Amino acid sequence: MRKVALSLVAVGILLLVAAWYPHYVEKPVKDGKGPLSVYVDPSLSAPEYHSPLDWWELHHADILNRGDLTQSDCLQCHDPERSCNHCHRYVGVAEITP
C-alpha cells in the first residue's frame, strides 16, 4: 500500500513539473513570425558594416564597447521596442532606452 501511495505521489510530481515547465521560445529573427520577431524599417538600406548579418548580431556589442559606434548611431535606424529589445530580453542583457 505504501509503494502505491509513493508511486502516485511521484507521478503527481512529474505531472506538475510537466505542466509548469518552461516552454520553448523561438529565437528572435529578423522578419520572422511571432512575438519576438525583429522588425527593421524596409525603406532603410542596411549599412555595409552589417554584413554578414550573423556576424553583426554576435559582435555589435563589441563594436559599441570599442567606441566605433555609439548607441545614438544605432537609434537613427532602429526602434528599440520593435527590434533591439526583443533580442536583449531573449539573451538577458540590458534593454536599450532611447
N, CA, C and O atoms as a GROMACS GRO file, in nm:
protein
  392
    1MET      N    1   0.082  -0.120   0.000
    1MET     CA    2   0.000   0.000   0.000
    1MET      C    3   0.086   0.126   0.000
    1MET      O    4   0.055   0.224  -0.067
    2ARG      N    5   0.194   0.122   0.076
    2ARG     CA    6   0.284   0.236   0.085
    2ARG      C    7   0.352   0.264  -0.050
    2ARG      O    8   0.369   0.380  -0.089
    3LYS      N    9   0.389   0.156  -0.122
    3LYS     CA   10   0.453   0.173  -0.252
    3LYS      C   11   0.357   0.234  -0.353
    3LYS      O   12   0.398   0.314  -0.437
    4VAL      N   13   0.231   0.198  -0.346
    4VAL     CA   14   0.130   0.254  -0.436
    4VAL      C   15   0.115   0.404  -0.410
    4VAL      O   16   0.108   0.483  -0.504
    5ALA      N   17   0.111   0.443  -0.283
    5ALA     CA   18   0.096   0.584  -0.247
    5ALA      C   19   0.218   0.664  -0.295
    5ALA      O   20   0.204   0.773  -0.350
    6LEU      N   21   0.338   0.609  -0.273
    6LEU     CA   22   0.460   0.678  -0.318
    6LEU      C   23   0.464   0.689  -0.470
    6LEU      O   24   0.509   0.789  -0.525
    7SER      N   25   0.419   0.586  -0.538
    7SER     CA   26   0.415   0.589  -0.684
    7SER      C   27   0.318   0.696  -0.733
    7SER      O   28   0.349   0.768  -0.828
    8LEU      N   29   0.203   0.707  -0.670
    8LEU     CA   30   0.106   0.811  -0.707
    8LEU      C   31   0.162   0.950  -0.682
    8LEU      O   32   0.141   1.041  -0.763
    9VAL      N   33   0.232   0.969  -0.572
    9VAL     CA   34   0.292   1.098  -0.541
    9VAL      C   35   0.398   1.131  -0.647
    9VAL      O   36   0.405   1.244  -0.695
   10ALA      N   37   0.481   1.033  -0.682
   10ALA     CA   38   0.585   1.055  -0.782
   10ALA      C   39   0.524   1.091  -0.918
   10ALA      O   40   0.573   1.182  -0.985
   11VAL      N   41   0.420   1.022  -0.957
   11VAL     CA   42   0.353   1.052  -1.084
   11VAL      C   43   0.291   1.192  -1.078
   11VAL      O   44   0.296   1.266  -1.175
   12GLY      N   45   0.232   1.226  -0.965
   12GLY     CA   46   0.174   1.360  -0.948
   12GLY      C   47   0.278   1.469  -0.960
   12GLY      O   48   0.254   1.572  -1.023
   13ILE      N   49   0.394   1.447  -0.900
   13ILE     CA   50   0.503   1.546  -0.909
   13ILE      C   51   0.550   1.559  -1.054
   13ILE      O   52   0.573   1.670  -1.101
   14LEU      N   53   0.564   1.448  -1.123
   14LEU     CA   54   0.604   1.453  -1.263
   14LEU      C   55   0.503   1.529  -1.349
   14LEU      O   56   0.542   1.605  -1.437
   15LEU      N   57   0.376   1.509  -1.324
   15LEU     CA   58   0.272   1.582  -1.398
   15LEU      C   59   0.278   1.731  -1.370
   15LEU      O   60   0.262   1.812  -1.461
   16LEU      N   61   0.299   1.768  -1.243
   16LEU     CA   62   0.310   1.910  -1.208
   16LEU      C   63   0.432   1.974  -1.274
   16LEU      O   64   0.424   2.086  -1.325
   17VAL      N   65   0.544   1.903  -1.274
   17VAL     CA   66   0.664   1.956  -1.338
   17VAL      C   67   0.640   1.974  -1.487
   17VAL      O   68   0.679   2.076  -1.545
   18ALA      N   69   0.577   1.877  -1.550
   18ALA     CA   70   0.550   1.886  -1.693
   18ALA      C   71   0.455   2.002  -1.724
   18ALA      O   72   0.468   2.068  -1.827
   19ALA      N   73   0.360   2.027  -1.635
   19ALA     CA   74   0.262   2.134  -1.659
   19ALA      C   75   0.324   2.272  -1.645
   19ALA      O   76   0.289   2.363  -1.720
   20TRP      N   77   0.417   2.290  -1.549
   20TRP     CA   78   0.475   2.422  -1.525
   20TRP      C   79   0.614   2.439  -1.580
   20TRP      O   80   0.678   2.541  -1.555
   21TYR      N   81   0.664   2.343  -1.654
   21TYR     CA   82   0.797   2.352  -1.711
   21TYR      C   83   0.798   2.460  -1.820
   21TYR      O   84   0.705   2.467  -1.900
   22PRO      N   85   0.902   2.544  -1.823
   22PRO     CA   86   0.906   2.649  -1.927
   22PRO      C   87   0.903   2.588  -2.067
   22PRO      O   88   0.969   2.488  -2.094
   23HIS      N   89   0.825   2.649  -2.152
   23HIS     CA   90   0.811   2.600  -2.288
   23HIS      C   91   0.913   2.666  -2.379
   23HIS      O   92   0.968   2.772  -2.348
   24TYR      N   93   0.939   2.603  -2.490
   24TYR     CA   94   1.035   2.653  -2.587
   24TYR      C   95   0.988   2.787  -2.643
   24TYR      O   96   0.872   2.803  -2.680
   25VAL      N   97   1.080   2.882  -2.650
   25VAL     CA   98   1.051   3.013  -2.708
   25VAL      C   99   1.140   3.028  -2.831
   25VAL      O  100   1.262   3.012  -2.823
   26GLU      N  101   1.077   3.059  -2.944
   26GLU     CA  102   1.153   3.074  -3.068
   26GLU      C  103   1.249   3.192  -3.059
   26GLU      O  104   1.214   3.298  -3.006
   27LYS      N  105   1.368   3.173  -3.110
   27LYS     CA  106   1.471   3.276  -3.111
   27LYS      C  107   1.424   3.396  -3.194
   27LYS      O  108   1.361   3.377  -3.298
   28PRO      N  109   1.454   3.519  -3.149
   28PRO     CA  110   1.419   3.636  -3.230
   28PRO      C  111   1.489   3.631  -3.365
   28PRO      O  112   1.609   3.606  -3.373
   29VAL      N  113   1.414   3.656  -3.472
   29VAL     CA  114   1.467   3.651  -3.607
   29VAL      C  115   1.420   3.774  -3.683
   29VAL      O  116   1.304   3.815  -3.671
   30LYS      N  117   1.510   3.832  -3.761
   30LYS     CA  118   1.472   3.946  -3.845
   30LYS      C  119   1.366   3.902  -3.945
   30LYS      O  120   1.382   3.801  -4.013
   31ASP      N  121   1.260   3.977  -3.954
   31ASP     CA  122   1.147   3.950  -4.042
   31ASP      C  123   1.083   3.814  -4.014
   31ASP      O  124   1.024   3.753  -4.104
   32GLY      N  125   1.095   3.766  -3.891
   32GLY     CA  126   1.035   3.638  -3.855
   32GLY      C  127   0.890   3.654  -3.817
   32GLY      O  128   0.832   3.763  -3.828
   33LYS      N  129   0.830   3.545  -3.772
   33LYS     CA  130   0.693   3.547  -3.727
   33LYS      C  131   0.692   3.524  -3.576
   33LYS      O  132   0.782   3.460  -3.522
   34GLY      N  133   0.592   3.575  -3.511
   34GLY     CA  134   0.581   3.553  -3.368
   34GLY      C  135   0.610   3.678  -3.289
   34GLY      O  136   0.648   3.782  -3.345
   35PRO      N  137   0.594   3.670  -3.156
   35PRO     CA  138   0.605   3.788  -3.072
   35PRO      C  139   0.746   3.844  -3.061
   35PRO      O  140   0.762   3.961  -3.027
   36LEU      N  141   0.848   3.765  -3.090
   36LEU     CA  142   0.985   3.814  -3.078
   36LEU      C  143   1.049   3.848  -3.211
   36LEU      O  144   1.170   3.869  -3.217
   37SER      N  145   0.971   3.855  -3.317
   37SER     CA  146   1.030   3.887  -3.447
   37SER      C  147   1.090   4.027  -3.443
   37SER      O  148   1.037   4.118  -3.378
   38VAL      N  149   1.200   4.043  -3.512
   38VAL     CA  150   1.271   4.170  -3.515
   38VAL      C  151   1.232   4.245  -3.641
   38VAL      O  152   1.245   4.193  -3.752
   39TYR      N  153   1.184   4.367  -3.622
   39TYR     CA  154   1.139   4.449  -3.734
   39TYR      C  155   1.239   4.561  -3.758
   39TYR      O  156   1.275   4.634  -3.666
   40VAL      N  157   1.282   4.573  -3.881
   40VAL     CA  158   1.365   4.686  -3.923
   40VAL      C  159   1.296   4.748  -4.043
   40VAL      O  160   1.252   4.677  -4.134
   41ASP      N  161   1.286   4.878  -4.042
   41ASP     CA  162   1.216   4.950  -4.149
   41ASP      C  163   1.275   4.914  -4.285
   41ASP      O  164   1.392   4.942  -4.310
   42PRO      N  165   1.196   4.854  -4.374
   42PRO     CA  166   1.249   4.812  -4.505
   42PRO      C  167   1.286   4.928  -4.596
   42PRO      O  168   1.356   4.907  -4.696
   43SER      N  169   1.241   5.048  -4.565
   43SER     CA  170   1.277   5.162  -4.650
   43SER      C  171   1.422   5.207  -4.627
   43SER      O  172   1.477   5.284  -4.705
   44LEU      N  173   1.483   5.158  -4.519
   44LEU     CA  174   1.621   5.193  -4.489
   44LEU      C  175   1.713   5.083  -4.541
   44LEU      O  176   1.688   4.964  -4.518
   45SER      N  177   1.817   5.120  -4.610
   45SER     CA  178   1.913   5.019  -4.657
   45SER      C  179   2.012   4.990  -4.546
   45SER      O  180   2.052   5.080  -4.472
   46ALA      N  181   2.052   4.864  -4.534
   46ALA     CA  182   2.146   4.824  -4.430
   46ALA      C  183   2.286   4.874  -4.465
   46ALA      O  184   2.329   4.863  -4.580
   47PRO      N  185   2.356   4.928  -4.367
   47PRO     CA  186   2.492   4.972  -4.394
   47PRO      C  187   2.583   4.854  -4.425
   47PRO      O  188   2.554   4.740  -4.388
   48GLU      N  189   2.692   4.881  -4.492
   48GLU     CA  190   2.785   4.776  -4.533
   48GLU      C  191   2.840   4.699  -4.413
   48GLU      O  192   2.861   4.578  -4.422
   49TYR      N  193   2.862   4.768  -4.302
   49TYR     CA  194   2.921   4.701  -4.186
   49TYR      C  195   2.824   4.604  -4.118
   49TYR      O  196   2.865   4.533  -4.026
   50HIS      N  197   2.699   4.599  -4.160
   50HIS     CA  198   2.605   4.500  -4.105
   50HIS      C  199   2.618   4.363  -4.174
   50HIS      O  200   2.550   4.268  -4.136
   51SER      N  201   2.705   4.353  -4.274
   51SER     CA  202   2.721   4.227  -4.347
   51SER      C  203   2.848   4.156  -4.302
   51SER      O  204   2.952   4.220  -4.286
   52PRO      N  205   2.842   4.028  -4.283
   52PRO     CA  206   2.724   3.941  -4.280
   52PRO      C  207   2.645   3.961  -4.151
   52PRO      O  208   2.702   3.985  -4.045
   53LEU      N  209   2.516   3.951  -4.162
   53LEU     CA  210   2.426   3.980  -4.050
   53LEU      C  211   2.451   3.889  -3.930
   53LEU      O  212   2.443   3.934  -3.816
   54ASP      N  213   2.480   3.761  -3.954
   54ASP     CA  214   2.506   3.670  -3.843
   54ASP      C  215   2.624   3.716  -3.759
   54ASP      O  216   2.619   3.710  -3.636
   55TRP      N  217   2.731   3.763  -3.824
   55TRP     CA  218   2.847   3.813  -3.752
   55TRP      C  219   2.810   3.938  -3.675
   55TRP      O  220   2.848   3.955  -3.558
   56TRP      N  221   2.737   4.026  -3.740
   56TRP     CA  222   2.700   4.153  -3.678
   56TRP      C  223   2.615   4.131  -3.553
   56TRP      O  224   2.634   4.198  -3.452
   57GLU      N  225   2.521   4.036  -3.560
   57GLU     CA  226   2.435   4.009  -3.444
   57GLU      C  227   2.516   3.968  -3.322
   57GLU      O  228   2.483   4.004  -3.210
   58LEU      N  229   2.621   3.894  -3.344
   58LEU     CA  230   2.704   3.847  -3.232
   58LEU      C  231   2.802   3.951  -3.181
   58LEU      O  232   2.835   3.951  -3.063
   59HIS      N  233   2.850   4.040  -3.267
   59HIS     CA  234   2.960   4.129  -3.231
   59HIS      C  235   2.924   4.277  -3.221
   59HIS      O  236   3.013   4.360  -3.201
   60HIS      N  237   2.796   4.312  -3.233
   60HIS     CA  238   2.764   4.456  -3.231
   60HIS      C  239   2.797   4.519  -3.095
   60HIS      O  240   2.831   4.637  -3.090
   61ALA      N  241   2.786   4.444  -2.987
   61ALA     CA  242   2.821   4.498  -2.855
   61ALA      C  243   2.969   4.530  -2.847
   61ALA      O  244   3.008   4.630  -2.786
   62ASP      N  245   3.054   4.446  -2.907
   62ASP     CA  246   3.198   4.473  -2.907
   62ASP      C  247   3.228   4.602  -2.980
   62ASP      O  248   3.314   4.680  -2.937
   63ILE      N  249   3.159   4.626  -3.090
   63ILE     CA  250   3.181   4.747  -3.168
   63ILE      C  251   3.137   4.870  -3.089
   63ILE      O  252   3.203   4.974  -3.093
   64LEU      N  253   3.026   4.858  -3.018
   64LEU     CA  254   2.981   4.969  -2.934
   64LEU      C  255   3.078   4.992  -2.818
   64LEU      O  256   3.111   5.107  -2.787
   65ASN      N  257   3.122   4.885  -2.755
   65ASN     CA  258   3.214   4.898  -2.641
   65ASN      C  259   3.348   4.955  -2.683
   65ASN      O  260   3.412   5.026  -2.605
   66ARG      N  261   3.393   4.925  -2.805
   66ARG     CA  262   3.518   4.979  -2.858
   66ARG      C  263   3.506   5.128  -2.890
   66ARG      O  264   3.606   5.198  -2.897
   67GLY      N  265   3.384   5.175  -2.910
   67GLY     CA  266   3.363   5.315  -2.942
   67GLY      C  267   3.358   5.345  -3.090
   67GLY      O  268   3.357   5.461  -3.130
   68ASP      N  269   3.356   5.240  -3.174
   68ASP     CA  270   3.346   5.263  -3.318
   68ASP      C  271   3.212   5.324  -3.355
   68ASP      O  272   3.203   5.404  -3.448
   69LEU      N  273   3.108   5.287  -3.283
   69LEU     CA  274   2.973   5.343  -3.299
   69LEU      C  275   2.918   5.375  -3.161
   69LEU      O  276   2.964   5.320  -3.061
   70THR      N  277   2.821   5.464  -3.157
   70THR     CA  278   2.753   5.492  -3.031
   70THR      C  279   2.609   5.441  -3.041
   70THR      O  280   2.559   5.413  -3.150
   71GLN      N  281   2.546   5.430  -2.927
   71GLN     CA  282   2.407   5.383  -2.926
   71GLN      C  283   2.317   5.479  -3.002
   71GLN      O  284   2.220   5.435  -3.065
   72SER      N  285   2.346   5.607  -2.999
   72SER     CA  286   2.264   5.703  -3.074
   72SER      C  287   2.277   5.681  -3.225
   72SER      O  288   2.184   5.709  -3.300
   73ASP      N  289   2.394   5.632  -3.270
   73ASP     CA  290   2.409   5.598  -3.412
   73ASP      C  291   2.311   5.487  -3.449
   73ASP      O  292   2.249   5.491  -3.555
   74CYS      N  293   2.298   5.388  -3.362
   74CYS     CA  294   2.208   5.275  -3.388
   74CYS      C  295   2.061   5.319  -3.391
   74CYS      O  296   1.982   5.271  -3.471
   75LEU      N  297   2.028   5.412  -3.300
   75LEU     CA  298   1.889   5.454  -3.286
   75LEU      C  299   1.840   5.541  -3.402
   75LEU      O  300   1.722   5.574  -3.408
   76GLN      N  301   1.928   5.578  -3.492
   76GLN     CA  302   1.883   5.651  -3.611
   76GLN      C  303   1.800   5.561  -3.701
   76GLN      O  304   1.710   5.609  -3.770
   77CYS      N  305   1.828   5.432  -3.701
   77CYS     CA  306   1.755   5.337  -3.786
   77CYS      C  307   1.670   5.238  -3.708
   77CYS      O  308   1.568   5.191  -3.757
   78HIS      N  309   1.712   5.206  -3.586
   78HIS     CA  310   1.646   5.100  -3.509
   78HIS      C  311   1.552   5.158  -3.404
   78HIS      O  312   1.587   5.251  -3.331
   79ASP      N  313   1.432   5.102  -3.397
   79ASP     CA  314   1.338   5.132  -3.290
   79ASP      C  315   1.360   5.023  -3.183
   79ASP      O  316   1.332   4.906  -3.209
   80PRO      N  317   1.408   5.060  -3.064
   80PRO     CA  318   1.444   4.959  -2.964
   80PRO      C  319   1.330   4.863  -2.930
   80PRO      O  320   1.354   4.744  -2.910
   81GLU      N  321   1.207   4.912  -2.924
   81GLU     CA  322   1.096   4.824  -2.884
   81GLU      C  323   1.053   4.729  -2.995
   81GLU      O  324   0.990   4.627  -2.967
   82ARG      N  325   1.084   4.758  -3.118
   82ARG     CA  326   1.044   4.670  -3.229
   82ARG      C  327   1.159   4.585  -3.280
   82ARG      O  328   1.138   4.492  -3.358
   83SER      N  329   1.281   4.616  -3.238
   83SER     CA  330   1.393   4.536  -3.287
   83SER      C  331   1.489   4.499  -3.174
   83SER      O  332   1.497   4.382  -3.137
   84CYS      N  333   1.560   4.593  -3.119
   84CYS     CA  334   1.669   4.565  -3.025
   84CYS      C  335   1.624   4.487  -2.901
   84CYS      O  336   1.684   4.385  -2.866
   85ASN      N  337   1.522   4.536  -2.834
   85ASN     CA  338   1.487   4.480  -2.704
   85ASN      C  339   1.429   4.339  -2.710
   85ASN      O  340   1.431   4.269  -2.609
   86HIS      N  341   1.376   4.297  -2.823
   86HIS     CA  342   1.332   4.157  -2.833
   86HIS      C  343   1.450   4.064  -2.811
   86HIS      O  344   1.441   3.969  -2.734
   87CYS      N  345   1.560   4.091  -2.878
   87CYS     CA  346   1.679   4.007  -2.862
   87CYS      C  347   1.742   4.026  -2.725
   87CYS      O  348   1.785   3.930  -2.662
   88HIS      N  349   1.748   4.150  -2.678
   88HIS     CA  350   1.810   4.177  -2.550
   88HIS      C  351   1.738   4.104  -2.437
   88HIS      O  352   1.802   4.050  -2.348
   89ARG      N  353   1.605   4.102  -2.440
   89ARG     CA  354   1.530   4.026  -2.339
   89ARG      C  355   1.554   3.876  -2.354
   89ARG      O  356   1.566   3.804  -2.254
   90TYR      N  357   1.562   3.830  -2.477
   90TYR     CA  358   1.580   3.686  -2.504
   90TYR      C  359   1.712   3.636  -2.445
   90TYR      O  360   1.716   3.528  -2.386
   91VAL      N  361   1.819   3.715  -2.460
   91VAL     CA  362   1.950   3.670  -2.411
   91VAL      C  363   1.979   3.721  -2.271
   91VAL      O  364   2.078   3.680  -2.210
   92GLY      N  365   1.895   3.808  -2.217
   92GLY     CA  366   1.909   3.851  -2.078
   92GLY      C  367   2.011   3.963  -2.056
   92GLY      O  368   2.079   3.965  -1.954
   93VAL      N  369   2.021   4.055  -2.151
   93VAL     CA  370   2.109   4.170  -2.132
   93VAL      C  371   2.025   4.296  -2.117
   93VAL      O  372   1.904   4.293  -2.140
   94ALA      N  373   2.090   4.405  -2.080
   94ALA     CA  374   2.019   4.530  -2.054
   94ALA      C  375   1.943   4.576  -2.178
   94ALA      O  376   1.993   4.565  -2.291
   95GLU      N  377   1.823   4.628  -2.156
   95GLU     CA  378   1.742   4.679  -2.267
   95GLU      C  379   1.793   4.817  -2.308
   95GLU      O  380   1.858   4.887  -2.231
   96ILE      N  381   1.763   4.853  -2.430
   96ILE     CA  382   1.801   4.983  -2.486
   96ILE      C  383   1.689   5.082  -2.454
   96ILE      O  384   1.571   5.056  -2.479
   97THR      N  385   1.727   5.196  -2.398
   97THR     CA  386   1.628   5.300  -2.372
   97THR      C  387   1.670   5.424  -2.451
   97THR      O  388   1.783   5.472  -2.437
   98PRO      N  389   1.581   5.475  -2.534
   98PRO     CA  390   1.615   5.592  -2.616
   98PRO      C  391   1.630   5.718  -2.531
   98PRO      O  392   1.659   5.825  -2.584
   0.00000   0.00000   0.00000
